[in-house]
Each structure stands twice: as C-alpha cells, then as structure tokens.
Amino acid sequence: MLHIANKLRGVCPIATAALLLLARNLSEPLGLPAPAVAQIITATGVSRAAAYEWADKLAGLVSTLARPRGRPPKLAAAPSDNTAQLTQAVLGFVMRHPGCVHRDEHRQRYSDAFRRFVLEQRATHASLDVEAFSAAVGVPLGTLKDWLREPPAPPASESSSPAAPEAPDAERAQIQTVLEAWQRWDGSFRDFCHHVRRELHVPFGRALVSRILHAHGVRRPTRRGRRGSDELALRGAFRTFFPGAQWVGDGMQVPVVVDGKRFTFNVELHVDAHTAAVVGSSVREQEDAAAVTIAFEQGVATTDAPPLALLVDNRPSNHAPEVDAVLGDTIRIRATLERPQNKGHVEGAFGLFSQVLPPLVLDTRDGVQALAQGFLTVVVQLWACTTNHRPRANRGGRSRVELYAEQPSAEQIEQARHELHEIAARQERARLTLEARRRPEVLALLDAHFDRLGLVDPERHIRIAIAAYPLDAIVAAIAIFEGKRLAGTLPDGADARYLNGIVRNIAAQAEGEHVTRRMLELRLEARDRMLAPLVAAREVVCAGPETAPVCAECVDRALATQSPLERAFWLDALADVIRARPEQEHAGLLHAAARRIHATFAVSVRERHDAVRVVASRLVPLA
C-alpha cells in the first residue's frame, strides 16, 4: 500500500488531491478524522478547482467498480419489426373472426380458434421473448404460460332447451339476423347471446337463442342423460317372507362439526325387509367390516334371534372373512348390481333419518372426536326407536315393533331358508362358472396388481368380472387408477369397484372405436358417396409439404365435427401422418397435436382425452 501511495504522489499530484478529497467526504459521515480541504490543497500544490473536478471524475469511476446489491433490473426489449408484424397479424385475425376475444368487467375470454392461432404464432416466433410475445398478442403472461404448459379448466357447458316453436312473422327478420350472425361468430355461446342483445338489438334470451340455433341445425346443445324408464315398474318386486327372514344393511356418511372442525362418520343400519324395522346400527369412522358386524350383533340383541339372510351391497369390506364369522348360519346375499331397489328398505330408512336429523354441531374443547361419535350414536339410537314404534298407515296402523312380533310358522321358515339357500347357491355357481371361463394369465395379472395396490376383493368377484374385458382395457384402467391415486384425484372411498368401472368404460369406448373403424373401412371399400368428400379432403390436406400444418389441420377437422365416423377418419389420418415421419419425431408431433386438442374447449374434456388416447394407441399399439 505504501508503494502505491508513493507512486501516485510521484506521477499525478492532482489525482492524489482528488483521492484525498473523496476520502474526506466519505470519512466525515462516519465520524473518522480527516485533513481539512486547505491542508490537502497546500500539501499537493494543485488548484482547488482542478482538484474538485478530478474528485468528481474519480467518484464516477469508483461507482463502476462494483454493481449494487440484488438482481440487476431487466431492461425492456425495444419494439422490433417481429412484434409489430405479430400485433398486426393478431389484429387481422380478430377482425376476421368477430367474438373470438371478449372482455367483460372481470375476465377476458378466448375462442378455440384464437388459442390455436396464438399457439401457431408462438411456434413461428419461438425466438421472441415470452414477455414481449405476450405484450404483442395482447394475452396476459400468466394465461399465455398456461396455454403453453397445459390446458386450463374448460368453461361451464351451456344448458340445453327443447326445440324452438314456429316463430311468428314479426320475428322472422330477427331470427334470420341471429342465424346469419352465428355463421360468422367465433366465440362462446354465452358471449354470442350478449352480442345479440347488446350489438344487434335483438331482444332474445339465451334459452330462445339456443332453441333457434338447434331448430335450424347449426348448434347441438349437450343433453343430460335421463333416469331409467322402468324404475316405477320395478317397485314392489323385492321378495319378502316374514319378519326376521331377511335383513338389509347399508351405510351413510354423516358429518359432525365440533369446535369448527368437521368429522365424518359412517352410520350403518340393518333393516328388516318384511317390516322395514330398524333392528341394528353402528357408528364408525368409515364403512368397513366392523361396521357390519357391530350393527348385526346389535340387531341380534334387539330381536333375540339372527335373521335367515343378510343382504348387503358389493363393497369388498361387506364380504370379508370376519363378517362371515359373525354371521354364522345367516346367509349372506349380495345386492344386484345397478338395482338400487334391492336396498329400498334401508334407503328409505336413511331418507327418513335425513329428514329428522338436525345439524350436529358441538362446541367443546375436550375429547372432541369421541364426544362427536357418542353424540351421533345417541341420535341414531333415539331415531331408530322412535321410528320402530311409529304407526304405519300402509300396515293397518301397526308399528314396526308390532309387525316384527309376528311369529312365522315352521313351514314358512323352512320355505324361506330353502329359497334363500337357492339364491346364494345360484350366485356361487354363477361365480364359479365365470371364474372357470376366465383366462388364468389375466386373473394372475389382476391378483398381482390387486395385491400391489392394496385392493380388497376377498372372494375375487371383482377380479372375475374385470377378467372378462380385453387385456388392453385392463392395463389402461390399472394405469389410470394408479395415476389418479398418485395425483391425488382418486375419489374418496374408491376401491376395486371403481377400477371395474374404469375398465368397463374403456372397453365400451374401445368397442365403439372398433365398430366405427371397421364401418369406415367397409364404406371406403365400397366407395360410398358419403365418404368420397372425406377421402378427397384427406388427399388435399395430406399433400402439404410441412408436417406440422398437416397435423394441425387433421386435429381441427376431427374436433370440428359431431360425427363419430368423421372424427375417427381424421384421427386415423393424423396417426398416419405422424407414423410416416421418423420415429424420433413421433413424440414431439404427438405432444403438439395433444396440446392443440386440449386447446379446443368446444368439445368436452372426456372427448379431448379420448382423441389423444386414440392417436396414442395408433402410434404405440399394445398388441
């Protein structure tokens, strides 16, 4: 340091003066001793003005030796010709597609075509910074990143209405205005209704607009499924014998709030099928084998005798070995699948229970869970006793207790025992027959996965049912079940029956796809006139030199139609285009097609998933 000081004094005295002045300005705020200005000027022999001028220059140089703390601010990118061209392209698209972007007080909505256009522009301007791209296209940065990462949640579906009646002459001009505007509209149906009332000054409500468009065949609303028409015809078809011949058991979830914390318990009821009397109940944290056994033992204690048979649903815990051990000679019968009338007695009891059950809310600080469970137990028992002693108008004014007190004859008991044994034996023979017909390798595969996933199926009923479906549907269903479990989206209480439902749905979907594809092949072979335009359109589309635009056009055509035949045609064309490229490009092309499919909110989430699955199965078949 002494060597550096001597060198500065010998070479440039004015630099020494400037350095001392700068050091003096820094020392004073810190309370450190420093020479006076006059002393510095006299010692160095330079002018005061030159010393101060050099001190300012030296201070500017010192500030460049180290940057300030924290991350340096990001400089805004200057507008370029690319962003200007991009903005002009977006403006032109919006002018050609009125309604593709709509902004209200709370949010901004986009059509499927606009999202696709933005994705195409992003692929074209991949070198442009994402912030600059967002500003150029007018889409918020967060929304744009969601489009590029994964599809957002679909908008709520619009309600459907019956067909529109014939309009009076005074409204024909307004109806024609609505139809012509719909042909040019590219936004959502909700925004179109606002556009009709606000911009076109047509005073039609949403339901009327929906009926008009549906009646003219330009829009098909989604309809909800209806309940079975044979529900009333099946009432009273349950075979009963006498009091105590057969009980029906089931569970219901009941919430209890204690000190603001919600607990949910399972209420298990056993109801006599002949009298509808509640004979036993139990309250536990979940519906398991212990719930069935406790309710059954309480019913035996209440009636002094076990029933000849107990009917329970197909939940695996209801058929566990510990349940059979408690039942003893009582015949265990499964409820018929997809027949809620089987358990109408206990379901009716739950209905009455729900009507009289008040909100169960407690405020305490000691033993909240035990207190909540005990309180619910008392309520259930009090309600059961009240119900059992209530006179019934359809039974001549007699209560359930009086009806249960009737004593059957020995012949009735023997006949009921014989018929119940026949029912149980018939079910067992059917199960054994089904098991013998199943492929042993598929059952072995299911056994391994059931053990790995911890699925309960003590009598292999569910595995035997699943083994009847094709292997690819079983493999896909196991993957979906495990994937939903890992993602945390599996519904509460989902068990082996939930897996069976997934297999059934995939198999039905695959069956429909095979039927559609075979129908398409036969019609192509016969040169059907209806398919001639599709074949010609496919030749024109697939003749494009670039693969990405061809794939995008196939996706758009597949999702723009409501016909399953045309959708299968264009999805197969998409798979053929991708398969024609080198194998290392398949994954990238499939991901791009899937992103474009999921950006189409005009079709449902399930249809989008099905479209991606169909293309993936064509590219990578399992068998």
SEMILUM-201608 format. One record per atom (N, C-alpha, C, CB): x, y, z. Coordinates in steps of 0.05 Angstrom, whole numbers, plus 5000, padded with zeros to 4 digits. Atoms other than C-alpha are relative to their C-alpha. Glycine has a CB too. Example, Ala and Ser with C-alpha at 12.3 -4.5 7.8 and 13.67 -1.06 7.14 Angstrom:
501849765000524649105156501850245000498050015025498449764999527349795143498550225014500950094971
***
This chain:
501649765000500050005000501750255000498150005024498249775000505850485016501250054973502249975021498949985026508850334948498050144980500849734989502149885018502250514913499750305006497349865004500249714993501751174952502350164989499850035030497649855011508851384933499850034970502649855008500249995029507451214861498050214990499349724988502049805007501151644858501050285004497449955016499049734995504552244890502150084980501250025029497949935019510352204841499050044972502149785000500949995027506352124778498050224995498849734991502349825005500052544786499150135026497649854986500949874975499253034845497150065001501650255005502849925000492453244822498249765006499250124973501550244993490052514827500149955030501149764985499750034971492752494898498050195014502950055009501849814988488853124915497149914997500450284988502850095005482452854884499449765018499649924971500550234983483252194922499750085029502349804997500349914972484252554989497450155004502450195007502649864997478153004977497749795001499550204976502150215000473952384961500049855026500349814977499850144975476552035023498950175023502949925006501049824979474952655066497050005000501250284996502949995001467752665041498849745010499150044971501050264989467051925059500549975029501249774984499350034971470351995128498250175018502950095004501649824983466052575154497449865010499450264986502550134990459252185156500649775020498449904977499350234982462851605191501450095026501749804986498749894976466052065244502949935002498649895024497250075000473151895223501750264996500649794978498349765004478952405227500950034971502449995019499249955028480652735160501250284999497649984981498849735003485053335138498050204988502549984983501749795011481953995120500650034971500550275015499649965029481054205048502450164994497550134988497649835004486254755054502649845004499950245019497650164996491354265081500549824976499749835026499650175023490153795022501050164977497349864993499249835022490854354971502950095003498250244996497349914995497254625004502049774997500250125028498150235001500453935011500549904972499049785018499750115027499253724939500950214980497449884991499149795018500554404907498450024974502849974993501749985024494654384858497850205006498749724993502249814997488954864846497549865012499350144973502550114987482454784884498049914979498750215018501950075020478154774821500749744986499750234979499250255013482254234787499849765018502950034990500350224981482353814850497149915002501150085027502950084998474753834856499049874974498350245007500950125026473853684781500949714998501150164977499050275000478353074787498649825021503050005004501450164979474752854852497349904989499650175025502650085011468052844814500549774980498650234986499450215018471252424759500749735014502250074981499250244985474251944809497649875013502150075021502450124988467551854845498349854980498350235013501550145021464251664779501349734992499850174975498650255006469751144766499649805022502950054995500350194977469050844836497349864999500350155026502750125001461550724826499849784979497950214994500150215020463150284766501649755008501050104974498350224992467949824804498349765011502050085020501750214989462249424838497150084995500549965031502949945005454749354820498549995026498949794980501649994976449349484873498949725007497750204998501150264991446248914914497449944985499550015030502450095012440648494886500349944970497850205003499950085028438948244816499750254983497749804994500249765017440148764762497350014986502250014979502749985014433649034731500249914971499050295001500150105027431548714667499150234981498149764998500649795019431749204610497749924982502550084984502250055017425349254570501049974971497850215002499150045027426348984500498750214982499249724990501049795018425749514447498149874979502350144986501850115020419949414398501649944974497750194994498750085025422249044336497949964978501649745004501850045022419348914268498449745004501549984974501450254995417448204291497550055017501849795013502349954982413048454348497850164985500850155025502049845015409748964302498549834980501450234985501450185018408248434250498249815015502049844983501650184984405647974304497450145009501649905025502449854992400948514331498150044977500850275012501749965023398348654261498749744993501750104977501350265006397147904250497749945019502149785001502150054980393147854315497650184994501050045028502249815006389148474297498449904976501050284996501350105023387648184229498249765006501949944978501650244993385347524259497450085015501749815017502449924985380647874308498050144982500950205023501949875018377648294252498649804982501550214982501350215016376347664211498249825015502249844986501650184983373347294270498850165023501849765011501349844978368647744310499149825023497650164989500750154977367647504380502049805010497549854995498050194991373947084384501450085026502149964978499049894974376247534442497950185011502850154996502149844987371347824491500950075028497349845000499249914974372848234553497650135014502450204999502049884984367948394608501350145024497849795009498949854977368848724676502049835016497750085019498450174983372248124708502249844985498249815015498150185013375847704656499850034970499549715009499850005029377647604584499749724990502650134990500650275011375047014543501149984972497049935002498850055026378146704481498649754987503149965002501150235014375446234428502249794995498750094973498150215006378645574409501850084976498549744994498449925024380845854341502150215008498150114979498149794992384246454375502349865015498750225017497950144985388045994423501849854980498849815021498350145020390345564364501750194984498249844981498549805015392446184326502450105016498250234991497849904983396646434385502249785002498950085027498050224998399945744392501649984974498649745006498650015025401645754318502050234998498150004977498149775001404646454323502349965019498450255007497750044981408746244384502049804987498949895026498150185013411645664344501650144978498449764988498649855021413346144287502050195012497950154983498349814987416346664334501249895026498550275006498950134976419846184382502350155011500849724993497649854990426046634386499250255016501750074977500949764987421847214413499649945030497450114987500450034971421947314489497049975007501350235015502850064994415547054521498650255011499849785021501349764990414247724556499350194977501850155020500549835024414948104490497849884983502550044984502150135016410547584455497350055013500649704998502649954986405147664509499050284995500449955030500849735004405148414501499150044971502250195007500649965028404948364425497249884993502149874982502550135007398947884422497750095018500249705002502149904983395148224479498849805019497850114984500950214982394547594522501750035026500249714988498449984975396547644597502149785001498249985024497850184999403147304611499349745014502450135015500850244986400146814662498249824983498550075026501850155018394646604613501649874978497850174989498450115022399646514557501749775009501850224988498450234990404146074600498349765006501550095026501850234996398145644619499449864973497450095012500450125026396745544545502449844990499250214979497550145009403945344532500749765017502350204999499250224982404444884592497949785000500350115029502150205000397844514599497350134998500249825026502549865005390544644583498650085026498149814985501549914976386445054633497349865002499550304999502650124996379644834661498150094979499050065028501949925021374144814609497850175012498849754987502349834990368445324614497649835005499450224980502550144994361745114641498349964975498450155022501750055024357244784589497450145002499649704998502549855001351145154567497749815003499850164974502450164996344344894585498549964974498150125021501550065024340144564532497050055005500549724991502949954998332844704517498749854977499550304997501450145021327444364476500050164974497249945009500049875026326444514402498350244999499149804979501449745002324145204383497449984986501850214987502550005014316945304365500150184975497750095018500149835024315045624299499650295007497749904981500049714992316346374303497950144984502850124996501949835015311146894284501450164979498450185019498949855022312147314222501650245010497950094981498649764991314247924263502849945010498450135023497450064989320347554290501849874979499749825024498350145019322847234226502550154992498349944975497649845007327447804209502149995022499250294995498150024977330547784279501249725001498650065026498950275000331347024275502149984978497849794996498050015022334847104207502550155007498850114975497749854991339347624238501849835019499250265014498650174981341247144294501549784985498149885021498850225015342646574244502450104984498049874982497749905016347047004199502350085018499150244983497849934982350947274259501449765011498950175023498750244989352146574286501949874979497849795007498250125020355246354219502850145000498850034973497549854999360546904228501350005028499650284990499149974972361346824304502149795005497749975019497950184994367646504331500649995030502650084986499750004972366746604406498249805014499550275012501750184984362946254462497050064996500750005030502849955003355446174462499050215020498449735005500949804981354646594525500650284990501549965027499349735011358347184493498350064975503050014993501749955024354247094429497350105009499749744984502649904990347847184469500250295009499049835023499649724993350647834498500250174975502550035018499649855025352648054428497350044986501949844981502649985013345647914401498350225014498549735001501749814986342248334455501350284999499649925029498749734997347448904460500750124974502549975017499049895025350248984390497949984977502549864991502050035021344748704345497250105008499849714992502549894990339048974389497749814994499450284987502150205002335148324384499349915028500949764982500750054972331348224450499449705005497650165008500350284996332247464453501649925024500749834975498550114978334247094517501749764991498149915022498150215006339446544520498549744992501949945023501550255006334345974520498850014972497849955021501249975027330746254458502149994978498550264998497850015020337346354421500949714996502350185008499250285001339245634438498049834984500449885028502150155015332545364412500150074970497250065011499949925029333145774347502349864986500350304998497750135013340145514332499749704998502550075016500450295001338344804350497949924979499249895028502150065018331944814309500950024971497650185004499049975027335845034247502549834995500750304995497850205005341244504257502850125000499549864976497349895001347144974267501449985027499850304992498850044974348344834341498549785015500050265017501250234986347144194381500850025029500849734987499349994971346844304457500449735012497950165015499650254986349243774504497649945018502650015017502350074984343543394537500949805021497949874982499450184978343743044603498549744997499350135027501450265001342042314610497649995018502049785007502550034984335242114637500149755017497650004982500250244983333441624691498649784986498650075026501250245013331240924673497050025000500949755013502949985002324040884649498749775015499249994971501350234987322940224685500250015030501349744991499749984971324140494755497449945015501150275008502650044986316740524774499049714996497950204989500950275005315439844742501349805019500549924971498550194983320539524789499250035030502950044997500849974972317239784853498449765010498450265003501450224988314839234899500849734990497150034995499150265011318838694863501849855019501450044974498250144981323038524924498549785014501150215021501350244989321437834951500450005030501149734987499850024971319837835026498449765009498950265013501250254989317637265071498550055025502149795004501349954973316237435144502150165016499249735014498149854983319437845200502349835008498650125025497650144992326537635213501149814979499449845024498950185021327437245148502450134987497849944979497849885014331937755115500350295010499550004969499349724993335438395137501550124976501750025026498649855020338238935091501850205014498050144980498149824988344539315110501350194981502149845015498649805017347839945083501050225019498150124978498849784985351840555106499550274988503049955003500349735009351141305101501950185015497150105003498149814988356241865114498550235013502150104979501349794985354042365167502250185012498249885023498049824989358142995184499350105028500550234981500449894974359043255255502150225003500349795023498249774997362143945269500450055030498950254986499449954972365644035336502250215001501049735014498149784998369044695353501150094973502449925018499249915026369144875280501449794983501750245002498750225015372444215259498049794992502349885017502050195011368643745214501049725002499450084971499550294999368542995227497849864984500249895030501950155015365142495182500049715010500650014969500350284990362441825208498249854982499050005030501850185015359241235175497949885019501649774987502350114985352341045201499149754985497650215003500950265011350840305187497449925012502249785004502650084991343640085191499349724988497850204991501150265009340539385187497050025004501349765016502949975000333239395168498749744991499150234980501550255007328338815166498550054974498149915023501349965026325838725094497049985001501149804981502950044999318838505114498550225014499349735013501449804984317139025166501250284997500149925029498549755002322239575149500850115027498350214986499149924973324039585223503150025001499049805022497149974996331039845241500849825024500850305005499450194979333939265281502850055012499949724989497349964990341239465288501450244987501749754997498549785011346040045277502850015012498550275006497349964990353340245286501050264989501949774993498849745008357240895282503049975001499050245017497150025001364540865259501150214982500849714991498749805016369641295225499849944970502950035008500250075028368940915160498349754997502849954988501650245005364740375127501849764995498150054975498250235002368539735139498549755011502650055016501250254990367439015162499050035028502049784998500949974972366939225235497350145002502150165016502649875000361039685219497849804995499950224979502050205006357239095190499649825024500749844975500250184978358838635248498750125025502749895007501249864977357039145302497050034997501450275005502949975005350339305270498549745001499550144973501350274999348838565261499749905028501649804983500150094972350538395333497950165016502750025014502149844986346138975358497349924991500450304994502650105009340438725314499349745013500049974970500650254986341038035344499350055029502549814998500649944973341038335413497250135002502050195013502649874999334838745396497749814995499950224979502250185008330738185364500249725013500049974970499650264986333537595405500649774980497649935017499450225018335037195341501250124974497449844993498949915025339237265278498149954977502849874994501850055023335737305210501049764985499950254982499250225017335936755159502150104979497649884986498249895021339637215109500450295005498949954971499349724999343137885106500850094973502350055022499449905027343238285041501750265004497450064984498249774999349038785034501050064972502449955019499149935027351939154975502749874994500350314997497650145010358138944936502650125009500049994971497549904989363239344976501649775011499450225022498450234991369038864989500149965030502950034991499950034971369139015064497549865011500350275013502550144991361938745069500249704997497750114985499850295006364338065046502749895011499749944970497450094988370737995088499549755017501250235016500350244984372037355127498950065028502749865003501149944973370637705195497050045000501450245011502949975001363637865171498749724999499150164975501250275001362237135153500349865027501549834979499750134974364936925221497850095020502850075012502149904982359837365257497349914991500150315002502750085011354037175211499349715008499950034970500650284992354736435228498249874979498649995027501950145019348736075196498550194983498149825016501549815016345836715168501250014972500150285013499150015028346236705092500650294991497849884982499249745010350037295063499350024970503050065004500949965028346937554997501050274990496949974997499149755012349838074950497650154987502249944979502049845014345538644924500549994970500050305010499750015029344138614850501250264989497349954986498849765011348539094810498150174985502449924983501749805014345239724783497149975005500549984970502850024991338839574821499750125028499049704999500349884973338040074878497549915015500050304998502450094986331139774891500749775019498049914980499250224982334839184923500150095029502749884991499649904972336339614984498050225006502850105004502049794996329940034982499250035029497649944984500949984972328339865055501950175016499849725012498049844984334840145084500350274988502749855001499849735012335040715033497750175009500049984969502349854990328040915055500450095029497549844998499449934972330340895128501950235001501149765015498149785001336141345111498650264991502449944981501549765008331341815076498550135023498149944978501449904977327141885138502050115021498349795014497949914982333441955180501050284992502349805002498949745010335942525136497950225005500749984971502049794996329242885144499950105029497349894992500349924972329242885220502750075013498749775016497349954988336842955230500650305001502149854984499249724998338643655256503050034995499250125027497149965003345443975244501449925026500650304993498550104977350343625291502450175004500849704996497949814995354644195317500450025030499450284987499449984972358144195384502350205004500849725011497949814993362644695419501349915027498950295002498650104976367544375468502949984993498849735009497150015004374944305478501349755009501250235014498850244989375943625509498949764986499549985031500850265012375642965471498050044978498949825021502049925020372243255410499149774983501150224982500850225018372342635366498349795015502549874988501650204984369942155420497250115007501549925025502649884993364442645441498250014975500450285011501749995024362142735369498949724993501750114977500950275007361841985357497849915020502349805000502150084980357941865422497450154996501050055028502449855004353142425407498449894976500750304995501350115023351642145338498849735006501949984977501150264993350641455367497450025015502049845017502549964985345341705415497850094981500550215022502149905018341742075360499049784982501250234982500950225017341641465315498249805016502449854989501650194985339041015370497350125007501549925026502549874994333741515391498150014976500450295011501749995024331341595320499049724992501650124976500850275007331240835308497749915018502349815003502150084982327040725370497450144993500750055029502449845007322241285351498749894974500750294996501050105025321541015280498749725004502249984979501150274996320340295303497250005014501949835016502549994986314540505347497950184987500450085029501949825013311240975298498049844984501550204981502050155015304640705269500450054970497250085008499749985029304740565194497349984987501949784990502649995012298740755152499649774980499550264986500250215020300240235098500049725012502250024980500050264987300539675150497749995021502749955014502350024982293739785183500550155027499349725006499549854976296440285235501949865020497450055014498250144982301239775265502950104997499949694995497349905000308339975283501949784991500950115027498150205009314639615261500649805022502650144992499750194978315439315330497849805001500150165027502350195000308439015326500249814976497450164999499750175023309838755256502249795004500550174975497850184996316438445277499349785020502550155008500850204979313038085335498449774989498450145021501550235012309137645287501849764998498950084972498550255000311436925291499349844975499449835026500550165024312236545226499749705008502350024979500350284995310335815221502549854992497649894984497650165006315435255215500249964970499849735014500050035029313335155142501150254986497249934989499049755012314635895126503150025004498650245013497149984995321535865159501549814982500649935029498650195017323435245121500050084971498849725004500249915028320935515055501950234995497150074993498249765003324636175065502949915000499550205022497250094999331035815085500849864974500449815024499450145025330635375024500450194977497749804993499749815022329535954976502450185003497450184998497749834996334936385007502649844994500150105029497750175007339835795002500249974970499749735014500050025029337835724930501250254987497249944989498949755011339336454916503050015004498650255014497149994995346136414950501549794983500649965030498750215016347835754915500150084970498649735003500049925028345736034847502150214994497250114993497949805004350236634856502849875001499850215022497450134999356036184876500649844975500249825025499650155024355035734816500750184976497549834993499449815021354936334770502850115003498050235001497349904996361336594802502149804991500450085029498150215007364935934794500149954969499349735014500150035030362535874721501650224987497150004990498649775012365136574706503049975004499050265012497250034994371736424740501349794982500549935029498950215017372635784700500350094971498249755001499949905028371436164635502250214997497450114992498149785002376536704651502849884994500150165026497350085006383736674626501750005025501250194978498550024975388336444682502350215001501249735004497849804999394036914660499050285006501550004973501149744993389437514664499350025029497550064983500650004971387037314733502550025016498549755008497549984986394237224755501150294999502149814988499249725002395837924729498450185019499750104971501749844982389938214767500749945029497049944995499250064973391937844830502550155009500549695004497549854994398838154827499550295005502149964979500549714998396238854816498250065024498850114974501749954976390738794869501649995025497849795001498350014976395938584920501850255002501849755000498249775000400639154899498550255007501450034973501649754995395139684901498449985026498150054977501450024974392139414966497050004996500850215018502950015005385139304935498849755012499450014969501350224985380438864976498049874982498750115026501950165015376738314939500249715010500650014968499450264987376437704986499049774984498750005027501150225015372037274941500650014970497149985005499149965027375137514875497650064981501449754990502349945018368337734849500750224980497650095017499449785018371038384821502149924980501050255017497950085019377238074791498949824978502249855015501350175020372937554756498550164980498249795013501549825018368538104728501950154981498350195016498149855017374638504704501349834979502150135018498650175018377837904672498549944974500649735013501650055024372137864622500650214978497050015007499549795019374538504588502749964986500050285014497550045014380238564537502450095017500050164974497649954984387338594563500950294998502349814991499149725002388939284536498350195016500050094970501749844983382839574571500849975029497149934996499350054973385039244636502650155007500449705006497449864995392239514630499650305001502049934978500549715000389740214613498650085025498450084975501549934976384840214671501849995025497649815004498150014977390239994721501850255001501749745000498349775002394740554696498550255008501150034972501549764993389141074702499450005030497350004984500650024972387240824772502450085017499149725008497649944985394440854797500950294995502349804993499249735006395741514762498250205016499750064971501749834985389641834795500749995030497049934996499250024971391941564863502550165005500449705007497549854997398941854853499550304998502049924980500649725003395942524831498250115021498850054973501849914979391242544890497250074990501250235014502649945011385042584845498149765002500250084971501850234997382141904863497850075020501649755010502249934981375241994896500449855027497349944988499950134974374641844970498449745000498950195022501450254999372741124983500249834975497250045006499850155025374740894913501549745006501650164979498850274994376240144915500049844974498449855022499850175023376339554868497650044981500249715008502349955018369339714842500550244982497550045017499449765017371840394818501849914977501450225017498350115021377340024779498349854979502249825011501750155019372039574749498450194982498049825016501449805016368140184726501850124979498950225017498249895020374240464692500449804977502750085013499750215021375439804655497649984982500649735013502550025016368139774634499850234980497649995018500349775017368240484606502049994977500450265016497950015021374840384568499349794980502849955012500750225018372439724539497750084982499349755016502249915017365940034516500950204979497850125018499049805019369640614485501649864978501850215014498450145020374540144450498249844981502049815014501950145018368739724424498850194980497849865017501149815018365540334395502050094979499050245015497949925019372140534363500449794979502650075014499650215019373039854331497649984981500349735015502350015018365939854304500150234980497450025017499849775018366940554277502149974979500550265016497850035019373640394245499349794979502649925015500750205020371039754213497950104981499049745015502149895018364940114187501350194980497950155017498649825017369640644159501449854978502050185015498550165020373940114124498149884979501649785013501950135019367839764093498850214982497849865016501249805017364940414069502150114980498950235017497949925018371640614039500349804977502750045014499850215020372039944003497750024980500149735013502449995018365040033974499850274985497549965017500149745014366740743950497450155005500549964970502549874993360941023988500150304993499449965030500149725008358841703962500450205023497450064986499849824977358441994032502950055008498449905023497249984992365841854045501850114978501049735009498349905022368342083977501150285006498450014974498849744993368942814000502149995022497850195009497950024979372842594062502649904988499049815022497550105013377742194020501350224984499349764983498849795016378642773973501250225018497950134982498949804982379543254031502649915013497950085021497650114988384642794063502450024981499649725009497849985020388742773998501050284998499049894973499249725003388743523994501650095025497650194996498749924975390643624068502749875002498249935024497550154996396043084070502050064977499449715001498149935022399143354005501850235008498550064975498349774992402143944044502849925004498850125025497150074998409743974045500949995029501750204985499249994972410244134120498349825018499950295010501450194984408343614172498350145022501949815014501449874978406244094229497350124991501750225012502749905009400744464189498149784992500450184976501750235007398143794163498849885025501549794984501050114975397543524234497950195013502349955020501949814989394144164257497450004986501250285000502550015015389044124201498549755006500650024970501450254993387443394217498750035028502049775000501249964973386343584291497550184998502150125019502349825002381844164273497649874987500850254984502250135014377643754225498849785017500949884973501050224983377043174275498250125022502249845012501549884978374543634331497850184992501850145019502149825009370144074288497549864993501050164976502350155008365343514272498749865024500749804978501450154980360043184315499649714993497350135006500450275010360042554273502349825010499949994969497850184992363941974306501549884977498849785017498750115023365341704237502150194989497949934978498149815010368642334212502350055019498650274993497949954981372442434277502149774999498850035029498250235002375341724273501650024974498549745001498649985026377141854199502450195003498150104979497849804998381242484215502149935021498950275005498050094980384542194277501849784989498649905026498350205014386841594236501850144980498249794986498249865019389442074183502350145015498350214985497949874984393242454238502149795008498850135025498150214992396341794263501749914976498549775012498550095024398341604192502150214993498149964976498049795006401742284181502449985019498750285002497850024980405742214246501649754996498950015029498650265003407441484233501850014975498049784997498449995024410241674165502750155005498550144978497649864994415542114198501949815015499450255017498150174984421941834231499149975029502850134999501050064974420741514298500950205021500949725008499149814979424842024337498350265000502950074995501749765002419842564314497149945011499850104972502850074992413542184338499250145025499849695003500749884974413742434410499450304997502249955020500449725003414443164390497450074985502350134986502549955015408843134338497649925016500149844974502350074984404242764386499550205022500549725013500449794979405443284441498850254988502750065014501149775012404043844393497049964993501550084974502850065006397543504370498350005025499849744985501550014975395443374442499650285011501549835021500449724991396644104460497850144984502750164998502149885016392344324402497249895006500649974970502550134992386943824421498950125026500349705002500949904974386744064493499450305000502049945021500649715002386344794469497250044987502150144984502749985012379544634437497949955021499749794977501950024979374444784491497249954990500050255017502750045011368544694443499149715004500050064971500750274994368843944458500649955029501649804982499750054971368443634527502749895007497849805009497550104991374343424569500349714993500450045031499850295006372742694560500549954970497349865009499550035029372442764484502950074993498150174984497249935006379243104485501949785009500850275015498450224990382242554528499849764981499249925029500450225018379242034482501550044974497049954994498649955025382042364420503049965003499550294991497150054996389142374449500649715004501050165025499550294996388441654472499849844974498049895021500250155026386141424403502550034983497550114984497649955016392041754368502449855012500750304998497850144987396941474420499949704996500050075030500250285004394140774413500649914972497149915007499350075027395040804338503150004996498750204980497149985003402341014345501549785015500950275010498650204984404240524401497949795008501350135025501950214992399539914399501249805019499049854974499150194981399939424456500149724989498350015025500150275011398238814415499350024970497949835015
***
